[in-house]
Amino acid sequence: MAELMHELDLLDDHEKALNLEGLDFDYALSQTIGHRDEETLDARVREARQEFGEYLPEGLLNDRETQLYTRLYGEPIYLSQESELDLVEEEIDPDKLYREDGEGGWEEVAIDESATHDEPPLVYDMEAPPSVEETIAMQRTREVAEQLGGEIMLEQFEEEAAADSAPKFHPLTTMGKFSTDPSTIFIPKDSVTGPISVILSDFSNKHIADTAHRTLGGQYLPYSTTTPPLRLQAPQQPIPLEASQRYMSEMEANVFLATLYPGMYASVLSVLVEVRKRLGTDWIRNLMTQEGGPHVLDVSAGGAGVLAWRDILRAEWEAMTPEHSSEDPYPVGRSTVVTGSDSLRLRASAMLEDTSFLPRLPDYVHVREKPTLQDERAPPKRKQYDIIIAPHSLLGIEEEFLRKEHVQNLWNLLNPNGGVLILLEKGHQKGFEAVAGARDMLLKRFISSPGSTTYENLTESPEEDTFIEKEAGMIVAPCTNHNKCPMYQIPGHTKGRRDYCHFQQRYIRPAFLQRIIGAKDRNHEDLKFSYIAVQRGVDRRVEDSIIQGTEAADAAFNGYEDAVEMPKQEDEASSDEAVASETQPTPPTEEQETGGVNFLSLPRIVYQPMKRRGHVIFDLCTPAGKIERWTVPRSFSRQAYKDARKSQWGDLWALGAKTRVARSLRLGEKHGESRKERLARRAAEKEEMEEDAEDALEEGMEATSSMPDLQTPIKKKGQKIPSWEKQQMKKKRRQALKQVKPSA
C-alpha cells in the first residue's frame, strides 16, 4: 500500500497516512474516500470539537464532516493560520484588552480610564453570595412588577432590603432557643459511632439487620426510639430491649448499640443542653469543681446518656479553659450505668472509661428510713447522684402503681441538694401520658409549691401524722409552671387524644444504622419525645424570686423587648473602642445580660409556629398553666416580628404579642373510644341500617309495586347495566323506603 501511494504521488497530500505509531486511514484519507461508517464519522467530528472548540483550522473537516458538525454544534468558524499568528507577531501591550471579533480575529476593547477609578472593588466568586436561580413564580412576579412600574419585595430579603439597624435576633430570643448548636446533631465519631463500628465489624451485617427487624417491629424499626407517623396507625408500644434486662444475646446487644444508642444519645443531649441553659453556668461549674466531680447515673440508656453528659462537660471545660487544647483530658466525674446482661455491659465498658456498672437499681422505696423494733441498727447509707438520666424507662411498666414506685425510687436516689432527674419517653400519646403522670405524682407528693406544702398519706397508721411535709424542688424544663398540666387533666390513658406535649430533635444517622434500615437517600431523622427535668432540694422560685402564674403570663404577653439593651453596631462599637480601653469596664453579669428576666417565667412554644403573610401565630404553654394562641403581626413590633419569623418549636418567647385567645384542646375522653373502635361502630351501624332497609323493603313491597320506575331492571343475558343507573335506582329506593317505613 505504501509503494502504491508513492507511485500515485499521494504521500505528500496525505502525510499522516504513514507513521511509526500505525496507520490511521480514517483521519488521513477522509478528505478523499470518506469514513467507513457513521460511528467513525461521529467520533471524528466530536474529537475535532473537543480539541479545537468553537474555532476550527481551515481544511480540518471535509464536506460530510462539516455537514454533521453544523447539525450538532452550528455553523463552524474557521481560523486561518495568519489570524492565529496576528497577536503573536505584533507586540502585545499588557495594558490593552482584546476580545474575539466572531470572525476568527481579535479586536481591541476600549477602556474608559475615568470609570475604572469610580467602580467598586472587584468581588471574587468566593466572597460573593450564592446566586439565586429565578423560578417560574419569581419570573412571573418580576414581569407583573415591570408592567405595573413597581419593584419586587421578596419576604426573605426584607432584612437586606430594609435599612434597619436592628440586629438579627433579640438577646432574649437567642437565649430562649430550644436547640443545640448546630441544630442538627452530628453524633461524634471518636466516642460513639467509631467504637460501635469496631464492635459491629466482627458480626454479619445481615444477621444484625434481621435481628433488628425481628425485635423492633420491621424494616423501619417502629419500636425503637423512632416515632412512627400517626397515619401509619402503628401500635404505641415500649422498646422491647431494655438495658436492665437480665439476659440479652450477643446479637441483641449489637442491635441495642446500633439502633438505640444513636437516638438515645441525640434526645438526651438535646434535653441536657436545655437544662444547662435554664440552670445557668454556675450550676454546671459548681458540679465540675466539687470534690470528685459530678456523679451521674444512667438508668436505661446503656451508657448513651453518660456519653451525652460527658460531651456537655467537655464543651463547658473548653469554655472555662480556652488556653487548653481540645485533646487535653477534662474532668468527667463519676459515672454509673445500669446494665443487666453481661453482653451489653462488655460492649458499653469498651466505650466508657472510669465507669461503674450495676446489674439493677437499688430499691430505696421499701427500705427502712429509721431504726425499727425488729432492727435497731441505723439505716444503710444510700447512694446519691447529681444527675439521673432515665430515658424510655416508664412506658415498659404497665401497672400505674409500679410506675409511680419507679419514679419515687429515682427521686430517692437524687442528691437532695440540687440533684436533677430527667425522664424521657417517645413522642406519642402514651409516651406523653407516662411522663405527665410522673410529673403529676412528683408535684403531688414531693415538690412543695405555694398553697401545697404537705401531702396526705392515707396509708399511714392513725397514730402517726398522715400529713407529710413536702421538700423544696422545681421543674426545670419544659414546663414554666407548677400547676396541673393543661394537656393532662384526666389521669391515665385517654382514648382519642390529639393534643399532647412533645418536642423533636434532628440527628444524622450513622452508616451502620442506615444499612439496617435500608435507607439510600435520607440520612437524617427527626426524633420526637416527651420529657421532664426536675431539680430536688432547690427551689429557684424562692432563691431567684421567680414569678409564675397569671402575673407572669400577663407580663410575658406585654413583652420584654425593652428590658435588655440591644447590642451596638460595628461602627458604634469601633468609635467607643478608645474609651472602653481606658475605662476597662467589668463584664456584664447574667442578670444584666437578661435585664432581670428569668426564662423560667416565660411561655414555651409547644407546637410548630404558623408563619403566615404579615403575622405569626404561636401556640404557647403559659406560666399560668394554660394553652393560649398568641398572634405577633408586623404592626406589633418590627423586632418581635422578625424574631417570630425565625422562631421554632420548643423555644421560650419573651417579646410579647398583640392578641391572645384560649386554644381549644382535643384531649379525648377517659372512657371514650379509639379510632379503630369508632370505625368498627360505624360499620356495625351501617350494616344494621341496611338490614332494616331490607326488612322495610319486604314489608312495603305492595306500596312500591305501584311504582314501576323503582323496580330493579331485569338484566337480560349478555346485557350490562351501567353503574350510574344502579346508583340512581338505589337512591330512589332509599327515598321510597323513608316514606314507607313510618306507615309500616
Secondary structure, DSSP 8 states (H G I E B T S, - for coil): -HHHHHHTT-TTT-TTSS-TT---HHHHSTTTT--SSHHHHHHHHHHHHHHHTTEEETTSS-HHHHHHHHHHH-S-EEE-HHHHTHHHHS---TT-EEEE-SSS-EEEE---HHHHHHS-----TTTS-------HHHHHHHHHHHHHT-----GGGHHHHS-----SS-HHHHHT--S-SSSSB---IIIIIHHHHHHHTTS-HHHHHHHHHHHTTSTT-TTSS----GGGT------S--TT-S---HHHHHHIIIIIHHHHHHHHHHHHHHHHHHH-HHHHHHHHHSTT--EEEESSSTTHHHHHHHHHHHHHHHHH-TTS-TTS-----EEEEE--SHHHHHHHHHH-SSEEEESS----SSS-SS--SS--S-------BSEEEEET-STT--SHHHHHHHHHHHHHHB-TTT-EEEEEEESSHHHHHHHHHHHHHHHHHTB-BTTB-EEE-TTS-TTS--EEE-B-EEEEES-S--S--TT--SSS--BT------EEEEEE--HHHHHHHT-SS--EEEEEEEEEEEEES--HHHHTT---SHHHHHHHHH--TTTS-----HHHHHHTHHHHHHH------HHHHHTT--GGGS-EE-S--EEETTEEEEEEE-TTS-EEEEEEETTT-HHHHHHHHT--TT-B--S--SEEEE------BTT---HHHHHHHHHHHHHHHHHHHHHHHHHTHHHHHT-GGGS-----TT----HHHHHHHHHHHHHHHHHHHHH-
